[in-house]
Amino acid sequence: MEHPELGELRPSDEHRDLYEVSLQYRGRMIQLVIDLEGEPFEKVMDFATAVRASLSLIEANARHVACRDLLEVYNNGWNEFDELQPDGSYKTVRNPKLTAQQFGERLNLDTIMVNGQDYLTVCFDEEDLFWGHWIEVRSPSGIDMLKAQADLSG
């Protein structure tokens, strides 16, 4: 199904109210996932269109929230791990602590999920800072992200 502003909406094979859109953003392809959540199609698409128009702002706000909520978590434990050595022993590896700027620069926007008319989740690939987990910034207040929180998933 073609949307005039979002492009080709691909319906999910598994979920009737779920659509995906691939978007070109800053030289990369990202995914926009739209879940109607039982709300009116037009209203959710209006929100998704507003999200598409505000990608730079959303990315910047979500990156700020991720730094606020997860930088200390990284610097106080996730930057250290035990690495298996050829002789079967383990060696502790300590990566340097990061500044907020360094941490933020390691986050790559991957997916934005729109749930209903006002809930937004922004997912970042984090270059293995959290050992294969990804960062999700959830905003129950939509684009403004005033109530957003960041967590690890995966």
C-alpha positions in Angstrom: 0.0 0.0 0.0 1.5 3.4 -1.0 1.3 6.2 1.4 1.7 9.7 -0.1 4.3 10.9 2.4 5.7 7.7 4.0 6.1 5.6 0.8 5.5 1.9 0.5 3.7 0.5 3.6 4.5 -3.2 3.9 1.8 -5.0 5.9 3.1 -7.7 8.3 2.3 -11.3 7.5 1.7 -12.0 11.2 0.0 -8.9 12.6 -3.0 -7.3 10.8 -2.4 -3.8 12.3 1.4 -3.7 11.7 3.2 -2.0 8.8 6.8 -1.4 8.0 8.5 1.3 5.9 12.1 1.6 4.9 13.4 5.1 5.0 16.7 6.7 3.7 18.1 8.7 6.6 21.6 10.3 6.7 23.0 7.8 4.2 21.5 4.7 5.9 18.4 2.8 5.7 16.3 2.7 8.8 13.0 1.0 9.6 9.8 2.7 10.6 7.4 0.2 12.2 3.8 1.3 12.6 1.4 -0.5 14.9 -2.1 0.7 14.8 -2.8 -0.6 18.3 -6.5 -0.8 17.4 -6.6 3.0 16.8 -7.9 4.7 13.7 -5.7 4.2 10.6 -5.7 7.8 9.6 -4.8 9.2 13.0 -1.9 6.8 13.4 -0.6 7.6 9.9 -0.8 11.3 10.8 1.4 10.6 13.8 3.8 8.4 11.7 4.0 11.2 9.1 4.9 13.7 11.9 7.5 11.3 13.1 9.0 11.0 9.6 9.1 14.8 9.3 10.9 15.1 12.7 13.5 12.4 12.4 16.5 14.7 13.2 14.8 16.1 16.3 13.7 12.6 17.5 17.1 11.2 16.9 18.8 14.0 18.9 16.3 13.8 21.8 16.5 10.0 21.9 20.3 10.1 21.9 20.2 12.6 24.8 17.9 10.3 26.8 20.1 7.3 26.0 23.2 9.1 27.3 21.3 10.4 30.4 20.0 6.9 31.3 22.8 4.5 30.1 26.2 6.3 30.1 26.8 5.6 33.8 25.5 2.0 33.3 28.2 1.5 30.6 31.0 3.2 32.5 30.3 1.3 35.7 30.4 -2.2 34.5 29.5 -2.9 30.9 32.9 -1.5 29.8 34.6 -4.5 31.5 34.3 -8.1 30.5 36.2 -11.4 30.8 37.8 -12.7 27.6 38.6 -16.4 27.1 42.2 -17.0 26.4 43.7 -19.8 24.3 44.9 -21.7 27.4 41.3 -21.7 28.8 41.8 -19.0 31.4 40.1 -15.7 31.4 41.5 -12.2 31.2 39.6 -9.1 32.3 39.3 -6.5 29.5 38.6 -2.9 30.6 37.5 -0.6 27.8 38.0 3.1 28.6 35.1 5.0 30.2 33.3 7.2 27.7 32.2 10.8 27.8 28.6 11.6 26.9 29.8 12.8 23.5 31.8 9.6 22.8 28.9 7.5 24.0 26.4 9.3 21.8 28.6 9.0 18.8 28.5 5.2 19.1 24.7 5.1 18.8 23.3 4.4 15.3 19.7 5.0 14.6 18.2 1.7 13.5 14.4 1.5 13.9 11.6 3.8 15.0 8.4 2.2 16.2 5.1 4.1 16.3 2.5 2.5 18.5 -0.9 4.1 18.1 -1.3 7.9 18.0 1.3 8.9 20.6 3.7 6.2 21.7 7.2 6.1 20.2 10.2 3.8 20.6 13.5 4.6 19.1 16.1 1.8 18.7 19.8 2.3 18.4 22.5 -0.2 17.4 25.3 0.6 19.9 28.4 -0.9 18.3 28.7 -3.7 21.0 28.9 -1.3 24.0 26.4 -3.6 25.7 27.6 -6.9 24.3 25.0 -7.3 21.5 22.0 -5.7 23.3 20.4 -2.7 21.7 19.1 0.5 23.2 15.4 1.3 23.2 14.3 4.8 24.1 10.5 4.7 24.8 8.4 7.8 24.8 4.8 7.7 26.0 4.6 11.4 25.2 5.4 11.1 21.5 7.8 13.2 19.7 8.6 15.6 22.5 10.1 12.8 24.6 9.5 14.6 27.9 8.7 11.4 29.6 11.1 9.1 27.7 13.3 6.5 29.2 16.1 4.3 27.8 16.6 0.6 28.4 18.6 -2.3 27.1 16.9 -5.0 25.1 17.9 -8.3 23.5 
